[in-house]
């Protein structure tokens, strides 16, 4: 049984049935793991502004609104609408939205940026997780990624071929890591460890350079789990990853939650990792809103970051990557994150994570932006600004790592544009001592986008860039762009039904 029942799903709108194709989302989308919150008044206003700008510019340039929203100018228009709806936090102007040449020049100037997205997913060919296609549909109809709404999404859109298109052709991502999620039901792993390793080999052989990295999942407590660790290490993974919640796909039956600092169990895996020369240990944390405390009280002790500090201190040879930065509020009402920040000037459990280096005297704890950036930048931009401010201040800009959790929300290009354009508001910088994020190609964002991951994964950036310039993917992408790229802008999942809006007032 899943968290969303059939009755719940009957009350929701598949993302593919939402009405508009916008470059960035205008409504929160869920998988079947939690109930999506309705579109907020601010998100409705954002959608209205975006559509008004899109209609006006499409008419002026003699193209369809959908075509305009597929362009660099359309992406700029989306962030202009975000500024006008919330506050001036994104580098975007009406001039850029109105002038395709200006927008294209900016996009071309940044397309070579070194971006390592080390947190992505696709599903195995024989997957039983059919609800993920509905999630992509919901994301598209919500307007996060307008191209997802252009056609009915199927499980094929969440498998290898479309994954390669959306990650490597439709975004500026250069190097990517494929990850997975385990289940107590073997058939319901996103990908097995062998399948991830096979995908890595297939992509890298196809393109003629190392473009894809792969994780291997470890599952402390499951029957035979240590033997599985040995088999996984034989695949030479680029990182190991665990879910302390146990079975995140079927939380109601999760039987084997665990802690990172468990000396009797988890440390047995760490011993094997160290012997095999593994450097990067990733762990899923957070994404456990308040409502889940009552639904799954047995899992609550395992989902925060209270077990990270001791593990990091005991195992200084590892880089501990805390996926989702431990942010709690994804899957619940996004306003709760804002309310918590406004009342306490803290964010669960991001603030706890950022305090670990000072509290434990360690320098080997890193954070990841997967899912949390996507879910907050279009619903509560001040929350994502606070989150990045907290993490950079506590962990250091050299410890914040780029991940998008794509392809659940479609090609990650809209998220890339979001970080490129985002700035922490001056009042927050002054009040909390947050440093500015700076230019899209400045030192902070350059580190987050790729420099930090390159260092942690042992990548010589100059050598990698030289290899990529001559590989088959570069040639393929150049031809794709010459023919006119067709980014899907699609997202996948469930959305609360929208109410009709009058967006003419924003024209």
SENU-562184 format. One line per field, with one value per residue (C-alpha): residue in three letters; residue number from 1; x, y, z. Coordinates in nm, 3 decimals. Layout:
// residues N
r	(Ala / ...)
k	(NUM / ...)
x	(X / ...)
y	(Y / ...)
z	(Z / ...)
END
This chain:
// residues 507
r	(Unk / Unk / Unk / Unk / Unk / Unk / Unk / Unk / Unk / Unk / Unk / Unk / Unk / Unk / Unk / Unk / Unk / Unk / Unk / Unk / Unk / Unk / Unk / Unk / Unk / Unk / Unk / Unk / Unk / Unk / Unk / Unk / Unk / Unk / Unk / Unk / Unk / Unk / Unk / Unk / Unk / Unk / Unk / Unk / Unk / Unk / Unk / Unk / Unk / Unk / Unk / Unk / Unk / Unk / Unk / Unk / Unk / Unk / Unk / Unk / Unk / Unk / Unk / Unk / Unk / Unk / Unk / Unk / Unk / Unk / Unk / Unk / Unk / Unk / Unk / Unk / Unk / Unk / Unk / Unk / Unk / Unk / Unk / Unk / Unk / Unk / Unk / Unk / Unk / Unk / Unk / Unk / Unk / Unk / Unk / Unk / Unk / Unk / Unk / Unk / Unk / Unk / Unk / Unk / Unk / Unk / Unk / Unk / Unk / Unk / Unk / Unk / Unk / Unk / Unk / Unk / Unk / Unk / Unk / Unk / Unk / Unk / Unk / Unk / Unk / Unk / Unk / Unk / Unk / Unk / Unk / Unk / Unk / Unk / Unk / Unk / Unk / Unk / Unk / Unk / Unk / Unk / Unk / Unk / Unk / Unk / Unk / Unk / Unk / Unk / Unk / Unk / Unk / Unk / Unk / Unk / Unk / Unk / Unk / Unk / Unk / Unk / Unk / Unk / Unk / Unk / Unk / Unk / Unk / Unk / Unk / Unk / Unk / Unk / Unk / Unk / Unk / Unk / Unk / Unk / Unk / Unk / Unk / Unk / Unk / Unk / Unk / Unk / Unk / Unk / Unk / Unk / Unk / Unk / Unk / Unk / Unk / Unk / Unk / Unk / Unk / Unk / Unk / Unk / Unk / Unk / Unk / Unk / Unk / Unk / Unk / Unk / Unk / Unk / Unk / Unk / Unk / Unk / Unk / Unk / Unk / Unk / Unk / Unk / Unk / Unk / Unk / Unk / Unk / Unk / Unk / Unk / Unk / Unk / Unk / Unk / Unk / Unk / Unk / Unk / Unk / Unk / Unk / Unk / Unk / Unk / Unk / Unk / Unk / Unk / Unk / Unk / Unk / Unk / Unk / Unk / Unk / Unk / Unk / Unk / Unk / Unk / Unk / Unk / Unk / Unk / Unk / Unk / Unk / Unk / Unk / Unk / Unk / Unk / Unk / Unk / Unk / Unk / Unk / Unk / Unk / Unk / Unk / Unk / Unk / Unk / Unk / Unk / Unk / Unk / Unk / Unk / Unk / Unk / Unk / Unk / Unk / Unk / Unk / Unk / Unk / Unk / Unk / Unk / Unk / Unk / Unk / Unk / Unk / Unk / Unk / Unk / Unk / Unk / Unk / Unk / Unk / Unk / Unk / Unk / Unk / Unk / Unk / Unk / Unk / Unk / Unk / Unk / Unk / Unk / Unk / Unk / Unk / Unk / Unk / Unk / Unk / Unk / Unk / Unk / Unk / Unk / Unk / Unk / Unk / Unk / Unk / Unk / Unk / Unk / Unk / Unk / Unk / Unk / Unk / Unk / Unk / Unk / Unk / Unk / Unk / Unk / Unk / Unk / Unk / Unk / Unk / Unk / Unk / Unk / Unk / Unk / Unk / Unk / Unk / Unk / Unk / Unk / Unk / Unk / Unk / Unk / Unk / Unk / Unk / Unk / Unk / Unk / Unk / Unk / Unk / Unk / Unk / Unk / Unk / Unk / Unk / Unk / Unk / Unk / Unk / Unk / Unk / Unk / Unk / Unk / Unk / Unk / Unk / Unk / Unk / Unk / Unk / Unk / Unk / Unk / Unk / Unk / Unk / Unk / Unk / Unk / Unk / Unk / Unk / Unk / Unk / Unk / Unk / Unk / Unk / Unk / Unk / Unk / Unk / Unk / Unk / Unk / Unk / Unk / Unk / Unk / Unk / Unk / Unk / Unk / Unk / Unk / Unk / Unk / Unk / Unk / Unk / Unk / Unk / Unk / Unk / Unk / Unk / Unk / Unk / Unk / Unk / Unk / Unk / Unk / Unk / Unk / Unk / Unk / Unk / Unk / Unk / Unk / Unk / Unk / Unk / Unk / Unk / Unk / Unk / Unk / Unk / Unk / Unk / Unk / Unk / Unk / Unk / Unk / Unk / Unk / Unk / Unk / Unk / Unk / Unk / Unk / Unk / Unk / Unk / Unk / Unk / Unk / Unk / Unk / Unk)
k	(1 / 2 / 3 / 4 / 5 / 6 / 7 / 8 / 9 / 10 / 11 / 12 / 13 / 14 / 15 / 16 / 17 / 18 / 19 / 20 / 21 / 22 / 23 / 24 / 25 / 26 / 27 / 28 / 29 / 30 / 31 / 32 / 33 / 34 / 35 / 36 / 37 / 38 / 39 / 40 / 41 / 42 / 43 / 44 / 45 / 46 / 47 / 48 / 49 / 50 / 51 / 52 / 53 / 54 / 55 / 56 / 57 / 58 / 59 / 60 / 61 / 62 / 63 / 64 / 65 / 66 / 67 / 68 / 69 / 70 / 71 / 72 / 73 / 74 / 75 / 76 / 77 / 78 / 79 / 80 / 81 / 82 / 83 / 84 / 85 / 86 / 87 / 88 / 89 / 90 / 91 / 92 / 93 / 94 / 95 / 96 / 97 / 98 / 99 / 100 / 101 / 102 / 103 / 104 / 105 / 106 / 107 / 108 / 109 / 110 / 111 / 112 / 113 / 114 / 115 / 116 / 117 / 118 / 119 / 120 / 121 / 122 / 123 / 124 / 125 / 126 / 127 / 128 / 129 / 130 / 131 / 132 / 133 / 134 / 135 / 136 / 137 / 138 / 139 / 140 / 141 / 142 / 143 / 144 / 145 / 146 / 147 / 148 / 149 / 150 / 151 / 152 / 153 / 154 / 155 / 156 / 157 / 158 / 159 / 160 / 161 / 162 / 163 / 164 / 165 / 166 / 167 / 168 / 169 / 170 / 171 / 172 / 173 / 174 / 175 / 176 / 177 / 178 / 179 / 180 / 181 / 182 / 183 / 184 / 185 / 186 / 187 / 188 / 189 / 190 / 191 / 192 / 193 / 194 / 195 / 196 / 197 / 198 / 199 / 200 / 201 / 202 / 203 / 204 / 205 / 206 / 207 / 208 / 209 / 210 / 211 / 212 / 213 / 214 / 215 / 216 / 217 / 218 / 219 / 220 / 221 / 222 / 223 / 224 / 225 / 226 / 227 / 228 / 229 / 230 / 231 / 232 / 233 / 234 / 235 / 236 / 237 / 238 / 239 / 240 / 241 / 242 / 243 / 244 / 245 / 246 / 247 / 248 / 249 / 250 / 251 / 252 / 253 / 254 / 255 / 256 / 257 / 258 / 259 / 260 / 261 / 262 / 263 / 264 / 265 / 266 / 267 / 268 / 269 / 270 / 271 / 272 / 273 / 274 / 275 / 276 / 277 / 278 / 279 / 280 / 281 / 282 / 283 / 284 / 285 / 286 / 287 / 288 / 289 / 290 / 291 / 292 / 293 / 294 / 295 / 296 / 297 / 298 / 299 / 300 / 301 / 302 / 303 / 304 / 305 / 306 / 307 / 308 / 309 / 310 / 311 / 312 / 313 / 314 / 315 / 316 / 317 / 318 / 319 / 320 / 321 / 322 / 323 / 324 / 325 / 326 / 327 / 328 / 329 / 330 / 331 / 332 / 333 / 334 / 335 / 336 / 337 / 338 / 339 / 340 / 341 / 342 / 343 / 344 / 345 / 346 / 347 / 348 / 349 / 350 / 351 / 352 / 353 / 354 / 355 / 356 / 357 / 358 / 359 / 360 / 361 / 362 / 363 / 364 / 365 / 366 / 367 / 368 / 369 / 370 / 371 / 372 / 373 / 374 / 375 / 376 / 377 / 378 / 379 / 380 / 381 / 382 / 383 / 384 / 385 / 386 / 387 / 388 / 389 / 390 / 391 / 392 / 393 / 394 / 395 / 396 / 397 / 398 / 399 / 400 / 401 / 402 / 403 / 404 / 405 / 406 / 407 / 408 / 409 / 410 / 411 / 412 / 413 / 414 / 415 / 416 / 417 / 418 / 419 / 420 / 421 / 422 / 423 / 424 / 425 / 426 / 427 / 428 / 429 / 430 / 431 / 432 / 433 / 434 / 435 / 436 / 437 / 438 / 439 / 440 / 441 / 442 / 443 / 444 / 445 / 446 / 447 / 448 / 449 / 450 / 451 / 452 / 453 / 454 / 455 / 456 / 457 / 458 / 459 / 460 / 461 / 462 / 463 / 464 / 465 / 466 / 467 / 468 / 469 / 470 / 471 / 472 / 473 / 474 / 475 / 476 / 477 / 478 / 479 / 480 / 481 / 482 / 483 / 484 / 485 / 486 / 487 / 488 / 489 / 490 / 491 / 492 / 493 / 494 / 495 / 496 / 497 / 498 / 499 / 500 / 501 / 502 / 503 / 504 / 505 / 506 / 507)
x	(0.000 / 0.121 / 0.071 / -0.169 / -0.470 / -0.676 / -0.935 / -0.668 / -0.548 / -0.904 / -0.916 / -0.594 / -0.495 / -0.227 / 0.039 / -0.010 / -0.364 / -0.266 / -0.341 / -0.021 / 0.332 / 0.556 / 0.938 / 0.933 / 0.673 / 0.383 / 0.245 / 0.385 / 0.390 / 0.415 / 0.482 / 0.240 / 0.446 / 0.262 / -0.041 / 0.045 / -0.048 / -0.291 / -0.156 / -0.106 / -0.235 / 0.120 / 0.175 / -0.149 / -0.026 / 0.309 / 0.134 / -0.084 / 0.212 / 0.408 / 0.121 / 0.059 / 0.422 / 0.432 / 0.122 / 0.244 / 0.592 / 0.473 / 0.234 / 0.502 / 0.747 / 0.490 / 0.531 / 0.312 / 0.327 / 0.462 / 0.742 / 0.827 / 0.843 / 1.088 / 1.332 / 1.596 / 1.377 / 1.089 / 1.307 / 1.400 / 1.031 / 0.963 / 1.216 / 1.088 / 0.748 / 0.906 / 1.062 / 0.735 / 0.537 / 0.767 / 1.059 / 1.363 / 1.581 / 1.661 / 1.880 / 1.626 / 1.482 / 1.197 / 1.461 / 1.599 / 1.249 / 1.161 / 1.486 / 1.563 / 1.910 / 1.998 / 1.858 / 2.031 / 2.363 / 2.341 / 2.248 / 2.531 / 2.778 / 2.694 / 2.632 / 2.993 / 2.977 / 3.117 / 2.819 / 2.835 / 2.490 / 2.561 / 2.203 / 1.978 / 1.743 / 1.574 / 1.371 / 1.452 / 1.281 / 1.074 / 0.973 / 0.644 / 0.649 / 0.392 / 0.302 / 0.624 / 0.488 / 0.195 / 0.441 / 0.611 / 0.270 / 0.183 / 0.505 / 0.436 / 0.082 / 0.190 / 0.412 / 0.746 / 0.877 / 0.638 / 0.748 / 0.643 / 0.289 / 0.315 / 0.236 / 0.115 / 0.398 / 0.461 / 0.704 / 0.925 / 0.985 / 1.140 / 1.371 / 1.715 / 1.662 / 1.466 / 1.696 / 1.995 / 1.809 / 1.690 / 2.013 / 2.269 / 2.092 / 1.830 / 2.048 / 2.393 / 2.492 / 2.833 / 2.891 / 2.612 / 2.573 / 2.293 / 2.150 / 1.879 / 1.655 / 1.620 / 1.310 / 1.239 / 1.063 / 1.347 / 1.140 / 1.080 / 1.435 / 1.455 / 1.765 / 1.974 / 2.340 / 2.429 / 2.188 / 2.348 / 2.693 / 2.567 / 2.415 / 2.746 / 2.932 / 2.674 / 2.670 / 3.045 / 3.112 / 2.846 / 2.988 / 3.357 / 3.436 / 3.331 / 3.001 / 2.808 / 2.902 / 2.714 / 2.624 / 2.576 / 2.313 / 2.378 / 2.099 / 2.211 / 1.993 / 1.837 / 1.898 / 2.235 / 2.317 / 2.691 / 2.727 / 2.544 / 2.799 / 3.079 / 2.903 / 2.841 / 3.201 / 3.311 / 3.126 / 3.366 / 3.095 / 3.187 / 3.003 / 2.799 / 2.454 / 2.210 / 1.860 / 1.849 / 1.469 / 1.500 / 1.232 / 1.147 / 0.922 / 0.699 / 0.734 / 0.441 / 0.629 / 0.985 / 1.142 / 1.508 / 1.572 / 1.923 / 2.160 / 2.484 / 2.657 / 2.559 / 2.891 / 2.752 / 2.589 / 2.663 / 3.029 / 3.076 / 2.990 / 3.222 / 3.507 / 3.446 / 3.421 / 3.751 / 3.926 / 3.792 / 3.913 / 3.567 / 3.580 / 3.221 / 2.934 / 2.594 / 2.286 / 1.924 / 1.801 / 1.497 / 1.191 / 0.983 / 0.720 / 0.542 / 0.242 / 0.465 / 0.556 / 0.210 / 0.193 / 0.533 / 0.646 / 0.875 / 1.077 / 1.106 / 1.427 / 1.609 / 1.537 / 1.704 / 2.078 / 2.155 / 2.362 / 2.591 / 2.836 / 2.966 / 2.996 / 3.191 / 3.423 / 3.479 / 3.544 / 3.748 / 3.861 / 3.510 / 3.330 / 2.975 / 2.723 / 2.390 / 2.136 / 1.855 / 2.062 / 1.831 / 1.552 / 1.238 / 0.953 / 0.944 / 0.617 / 0.425 / 0.291 / 0.580 / 0.454 / 0.558 / 0.921 / 0.874 / 0.687 / 0.959 / 1.225 / 1.037 / 0.971 / 1.300 / 1.548 / 1.619 / 1.519 / 1.473 / 1.713 / 1.929 / 2.041 / 2.138 / 2.344 / 2.523 / 2.625 / 2.791 / 3.141 / 3.173 / 2.998 / 3.199 / 3.520 / 3.490 / 3.543 / 3.412 / 3.036 / 2.882 / 2.529 / 2.330 / 2.063 / 1.858 / 1.481 / 1.496 / 1.602 / 1.332 / 1.057 / 1.130 / 1.253 / 0.905 / 0.700 / 0.903 / 1.208 / 1.313 / 1.332 / 1.574 / 1.776 / 1.784 / 1.875 / 2.172 / 2.276 / 2.273 / 2.464 / 2.732 / 2.780 / 2.796 / 2.958 / 3.137 / 3.076 / 3.327 / 3.097 / 2.770 / 2.721 / 2.491 / 2.224 / 1.877 / 1.697 / 1.613 / 1.447 / 1.148 / 1.099 / 1.216 / 1.533 / 1.722 / 1.787 / 1.523 / 1.692 / 2.031 / 1.885 / 1.733 / 2.066 / 2.241 / 1.994 / 1.932 / 2.071 / 2.016 / 1.827 / 2.037 / 1.824 / 1.892 / 2.263 / 2.283 / 2.066 / 2.214 / 2.565 / 2.498 / 2.744 / 2.611 / 2.594 / 2.729 / 2.733 / 2.624 / 2.988 / 3.132 / 3.335 / 3.048 / 2.817 / 3.107 / 3.204 / 2.848 / 2.775 / 3.084 / 3.405 / 3.317 / 3.191 / 3.494 / 3.727 / 3.537 / 3.511 / 3.873 / 3.802 / 4.067 / 3.836 / 4.067 / 4.142 / 3.773 / 3.676 / 3.940 / 3.812 / 3.451 / 3.529 / 3.628 / 3.375 / 3.067 / 2.820 / 2.959 / 2.912 / 2.565 / 2.457 / 2.585 / 2.378 / 2.076 / 2.099 / 2.146 / 1.825 / 1.641 / 1.638 / 1.307 / 1.333 / 1.037 / 0.988 / 0.791 / 0.746 / 0.585 / 0.344 / 0.024 / -0.117 / -0.408 / -0.673 / -0.625 / -0.888 / -0.955 / -0.766 / -0.788 / -0.438 / -0.530 / -0.477 / -0.104 / -0.068)
y	(0.000 / 0.347 / 0.671 / 0.793 / 0.567 / 0.515 / 0.748 / 1.013 / 0.983 / 1.016 / 1.362 / 1.473 / 1.586 / 1.396 / 1.650 / 1.581 / 1.722 / 2.060 / 2.331 / 2.528 / 2.474 / 2.716 / 2.706 / 2.667 / 2.509 / 2.707 / 2.440 / 2.176 / 1.822 / 1.499 / 1.135 / 0.897 / 0.921 / 1.231 / 1.446 / 1.754 / 2.093 / 2.302 / 2.581 / 2.880 / 3.229 / 3.340 / 3.050 / 3.136 / 3.492 / 3.365 / 3.151 / 3.443 / 3.676 / 3.415 / 3.345 / 3.714 / 3.779 / 3.466 / 3.559 / 3.913 / 3.812 / 3.517 / 3.746 / 4.009 / 3.756 / 3.561 / 3.227 / 3.013 / 3.062 / 2.709 / 2.786 / 3.107 / 2.923 / 2.675 / 2.957 / 3.134 / 3.444 / 3.235 / 3.116 / 3.477 / 3.567 / 3.301 / 3.452 / 3.804 / 3.673 / 3.521 / 3.857 / 4.041 / 3.787 / 3.743 / 3.986 / 4.083 / 3.776 / 3.659 / 3.817 / 3.862 / 4.160 / 4.244 / 4.343 / 3.989 / 3.840 / 4.074 / 4.038 / 3.684 / 3.792 / 3.911 / 3.597 / 3.369 / 3.547 / 3.499 / 3.132 / 3.072 / 3.245 / 3.007 / 2.680 / 2.571 / 2.606 / 2.302 / 2.137 / 1.806 / 1.685 / 1.402 / 1.316 / 1.189 / 0.898 / 0.687 / 0.366 / 0.009 / -0.138 / -0.385 / -0.131 / -0.175 / 0.189 / 0.312 / 0.617 / 0.793 / 0.858 / 1.035 / 1.243 / 1.368 / 1.451 / 1.653 / 1.848 / 1.939 / 2.052 / 2.248 / 2.451 / 2.372 / 2.238 / 2.329 / 2.072 / 1.786 / 1.905 / 1.884 / 1.515 / 1.228 / 1.099 / 0.728 / 0.508 / 0.523 / 0.890 / 0.777 / 0.520 / 0.523 / 0.677 / 0.981 / 1.018 / 1.057 / 1.312 / 1.525 / 1.514 / 1.552 / 1.718 / 1.938 / 2.074 / 2.222 / 1.932 / 1.793 / 1.504 / 1.319 / 1.048 / 0.794 / 0.699 / 0.468 / 0.395 / 0.057 / -0.123 / -0.420 / -0.551 / -0.636 / -0.569 / -0.211 / -0.080 / 0.207 / 0.038 / -0.244 / -0.177 / -0.386 / -0.187 / 0.141 / 0.008 / -0.117 / 0.223 / 0.390 / 0.162 / 0.204 / 0.584 / 0.624 / 0.379 / 0.547 / 0.896 / 0.813 / 0.977 / 0.946 / 1.135 / 0.911 / 0.806 / 0.551 / 0.497 / 0.164 / 0.128 / -0.035 / -0.150 / -0.217 / -0.473 / -0.634 / -1.010 / -1.077 / -0.707 / -0.741 / -0.992 / -0.739 / -0.476 / -0.702 / -0.757 / -0.384 / -0.291 / -0.533 / -0.306 / -0.019 / 0.239 / 0.607 / 0.645 / 0.440 / 0.559 / 0.461 / 0.547 / 0.548 / 0.542 / 0.195 / 0.146 / 0.501 / 0.375 / 0.174 / 0.358 / 0.172 / -0.160 / -0.038 / -0.298 / -0.205 / 0.161 / 0.229 / 0.500 / 0.627 / 0.615 / 0.256 / 0.099 / -0.256 / -0.251 / 0.039 / 0.061 / -0.290 / -0.146 / 0.149 / -0.091 / -0.255 / 0.082 / 0.195 / -0.127 / -0.090 / 0.271 / 0.430 / 0.802 / 0.923 / 0.805 / 0.954 / 0.937 / 1.033 / 1.262 / 1.483 / 1.496 / 1.395 / 1.666 / 1.705 / 1.498 / 1.193 / 1.200 / 1.065 / 0.832 / 0.673 / 0.740 / 0.437 / 0.601 / 0.951 / 0.879 / 0.783 / 1.070 / 1.373 / 1.445 / 1.362 / 1.058 / 1.239 / 1.416 / 1.112 / 0.908 / 1.188 / 1.219 / 0.844 / 0.806 / 1.109 / 0.926 / 0.956 / 1.250 / 1.232 / 1.374 / 1.451 / 1.436 / 1.693 / 1.873 / 1.711 / 1.960 / 1.843 / 2.027 / 1.877 / 1.688 / 1.912 / 2.264 / 2.479 / 2.763 / 2.566 / 2.606 / 2.980 / 3.004 / 2.811 / 3.038 / 3.357 / 3.248 / 3.079 / 3.175 / 2.805 / 2.537 / 2.173 / 1.994 / 2.216 / 2.432 / 2.122 / 1.998 / 2.332 / 2.327 / 1.985 / 2.103 / 2.338 / 2.105 / 1.794 / 1.948 / 1.786 / 1.904 / 1.606 / 1.676 / 1.799 / 1.889 / 1.832 / 2.049 / 1.763 / 1.817 / 2.093 / 2.358 / 2.256 / 2.245 / 2.579 / 2.810 / 2.832 / 2.827 / 3.003 / 3.173 / 3.327 / 2.975 / 2.858 / 3.177 / 3.110 / 2.747 / 2.832 / 3.109 / 2.869 / 2.599 / 2.825 / 2.996 / 2.675 / 2.424 / 2.660 / 2.728 / 2.451 / 2.197 / 2.269 / 2.026 / 2.037 / 1.772 / 1.802 / 1.470 / 1.480 / 1.336 / 1.334 / 1.703 / 1.675 / 1.815 / 2.007 / 2.313 / 2.522 / 2.445 / 2.537 / 2.868 / 2.918 / 2.897 / 3.102 / 3.385 / 3.360 / 3.604 / 3.613 / 3.937 / 4.212 / 4.230 / 3.861 / 3.908 / 4.190 / 4.033 / 3.682 / 3.738 / 3.548 / 3.604 / 3.687 / 3.402 / 3.629 / 3.597 / 3.288 / 3.217 / 3.364 / 3.167 / 3.055 / 2.925 / 2.781 / 2.579 / 2.462 / 2.371 / 2.165 / 2.251 / 2.083 / 1.761 / 1.748 / 1.766 / 1.504 / 1.260 / 1.304 / 1.477 / 1.697 / 1.959 / 2.083 / 1.728 / 1.634 / 1.941 / 1.861 / 1.504 / 1.620 / 1.867 / 1.578 / 1.316 / 1.197 / 1.367 / 1.711 / 1.640 / 1.496 / 1.796 / 2.042 / 1.868 / 1.856 / 2.231 / 2.302 / 2.119 / 2.315 / 2.157 / 2.042 / 2.042 / 1.862 / 2.095 / 1.810 / 1.705 / 1.398 / 1.332 / 1.445 / 1.793 / 1.936 / 2.058 / 2.418 / 2.689 / 2.907 / 3.236 / 3.568 / 3.654 / 3.949 / 4.187 / 4.119 / 4.196)
z	(0.000 / -0.090 / 0.099 / -0.171 / -0.198 / -0.513 / -0.360 / -0.306 / -0.663 / -0.794 / -0.633 / -0.801 / -1.147 / -1.334 / -1.422 / -1.791 / -1.765 / -1.624 / -1.877 / -1.937 / -2.066 / -1.879 / -1.853 / -1.475 / -1.246 / -1.106 / -0.875 / -0.643 / -0.779 / -0.583 / -0.648 / -0.481 / -0.161 / -0.037 / -0.112 / -0.319 / -0.181 / -0.388 / -0.602 / -0.375 / -0.445 / -0.518 / -0.756 / -0.937 / -0.967 / -1.097 / -1.356 / -1.462 / -1.505 / -1.695 / -1.934 / -1.991 / -2.080 / -2.291 / -2.489 / -2.550 / -2.662 / -2.871 / -3.058 / -3.109 / -3.254 / -3.452 / -3.277 / -3.054 / -2.679 / -2.645 / -2.891 / -2.707 / -2.377 / -2.530 / -2.604 / -2.396 / -2.398 / -2.262 / -1.976 / -1.900 / -1.901 / -1.639 / -1.401 / -1.469 / -1.357 / -1.045 / -0.956 / -1.006 / -0.807 / -0.508 / -0.496 / -0.699 / -0.643 / -0.996 / -1.260 / -1.539 / -1.724 / -1.957 / -2.213 / -2.213 / -2.238 / -2.525 / -2.718 / -2.834 / -2.949 / -2.599 / -2.436 / -2.685 / -2.639 / -2.263 / -2.302 / -2.550 / -2.320 / -2.036 / -2.222 / -2.180 / -1.802 / -1.624 / -1.453 / -1.267 / -1.164 / -0.923 / -0.827 / -1.108 / -1.174 / -1.435 / -1.402 / -1.505 / -1.810 / -1.604 / -1.339 / -1.153 / -1.033 / -1.281 / -1.070 / -1.167 / -1.516 / -1.353 / -1.154 / -1.471 / -1.613 / -1.305 / -1.321 / -1.681 / -1.624 / -1.319 / -1.545 / -1.383 / -1.707 / -1.986 / -2.240 / -2.015 / -2.069 / -2.445 / -2.459 / -2.248 / -2.033 / -2.015 / -1.829 / -2.139 / -2.058 / -1.731 / -1.884 / -2.036 / -2.381 / -2.265 / -1.965 / -2.197 / -2.409 / -2.118 / -1.920 / -2.196 / -2.492 / -2.327 / -2.047 / -1.996 / -1.769 / -1.865 / -1.622 / -1.445 / -1.181 / -1.198 / -0.860 / -0.735 / -0.439 / -0.267 / -0.150 / 0.073 / -0.240 / -0.477 / -0.790 / -0.679 / -0.675 / -0.927 / -1.072 / -0.936 / -0.871 / -1.174 / -1.390 / -1.281 / -1.363 / -1.700 / -1.778 / -1.694 / -1.931 / -2.207 / -2.197 / -2.173 / -2.454 / -2.669 / -2.620 / -2.609 / -2.275 / -1.914 / -1.902 / -1.663 / -1.311 / -1.104 / -0.742 / -0.570 / -0.297 / 0.039 / 0.271 / 0.630 / 0.803 / 0.499 / 0.475 / 0.316 / 0.295 / 0.362 / 0.080 / -0.139 / -0.039 / -0.159 / -0.491 / -0.528 / -0.461 / -0.731 / -0.978 / -0.893 / -0.811 / -0.805 / -0.474 / -0.229 / -0.126 / 0.147 / 0.268 / 0.648 / 0.622 / 0.472 / 0.208 / 0.100 / -0.180 / 0.055 / 0.386 / 0.538 / 0.519 / 0.572 / 0.801 / 0.804 / 0.893 / 1.021 / 1.140 / 0.990 / 1.330 / 1.415 / 1.513 / 1.519 / 1.177 / 0.942 / 1.038 / 0.898 / 0.557 / 0.611 / 0.681 / 0.345 / 0.169 / 0.316 / 0.216 / -0.140 / -0.165 / -0.179 / -0.100 / -0.138 / 0.083 / 0.002 / 0.224 / 0.166 / 0.444 / 0.502 / 0.273 / 0.575 / 0.639 / 0.971 / 0.865 / 0.828 / 1.196 / 1.272 / 0.974 / 1.026 / 1.386 / 1.368 / 1.090 / 1.236 / 1.438 / 1.119 / 0.881 / 1.040 / 1.038 / 1.403 / 1.300 / 1.054 / 1.285 / 1.473 / 1.154 / 0.987 / 1.285 / 1.310 / 0.936 / 0.823 / 0.506 / 0.358 / 0.204 / 0.344 / 0.096 / 0.263 / -0.016 / -0.009 / 0.258 / 0.512 / 0.428 / 0.598 / 0.429 / 0.077 / 0.045 / 0.282 / 0.266 / 0.135 / 0.354 / 0.662 / 0.566 / 0.528 / 0.859 / 1.040 / 0.893 / 0.980 / 1.339 / 1.429 / 1.156 / 1.121 / 0.870 / 0.970 / 0.928 / 0.710 / 1.002 / 1.201 / 0.906 / 0.866 / 1.233 / 1.219 / 1.116 / 1.413 / 1.658 / 1.569 / 1.440 / 1.097 / 0.742 / 0.546 / 0.542 / 0.216 / 0.111 / -0.207 / -0.369 / -0.518 / -0.512 / -0.250 / -0.500 / -0.747 / -0.486 / -0.317 / -0.592 / -0.745 / -0.426 / -0.156 / -0.310 / 0.021 / 0.163 / -0.106 / -0.052 / 0.323 / 0.263 / 0.042 / 0.279 / 0.575 / 0.391 / 0.245 / 0.582 / 0.785 / 0.551 / 0.315 / -0.054 / -0.126 / 0.043 / -0.142 / -0.432 / -0.734 / -0.780 / -0.933 / -0.876 / -1.248 / -1.445 / -1.209 / -1.286 / -1.643 / -1.792 / -1.522 / -1.741 / -1.563 / -1.231 / -1.375 / -1.488 / -1.144 / -0.965 / -1.232 / -1.178 / -0.802 / -0.548 / -0.172 / -0.095 / 0.061 / 0.375 / 0.443 / 0.374 / 0.627 / 0.897 / 0.889 / 0.759 / 0.438 / 0.156 / -0.191 / -0.440 / -0.711 / -1.087 / -1.277 / -1.360 / -1.041 / -0.786 / -0.560 / -0.830 / -1.028 / -0.722 / -0.659 / -1.020 / -1.080 / -0.902 / -0.574 / -0.729 / -0.961 / -0.663 / -0.464 / -0.754 / -0.856 / -1.187 / -1.346 / -1.492 / -1.767 / -1.881 / -1.871 / -2.073 / -2.333 / -2.365 / -2.392 / -2.670 / -2.893 / -2.789 / -2.976 / -2.740 / -2.825 / -3.196 / -3.137 / -2.931 / -3.190 / -3.456 / -3.224 / -3.171 / -3.543 / -3.618 / -3.350 / -3.003 / -2.864 / -2.485 / -2.337 / -2.037 / -1.887 / -1.524 / -1.378 / -1.089 / -0.916 / -0.868 / -0.678 / -0.926 / -1.039 / -1.025 / -1.331 / -1.329 / -1.509 / -1.615 / -1.843 / -1.550 / -1.569 / -1.939)
END
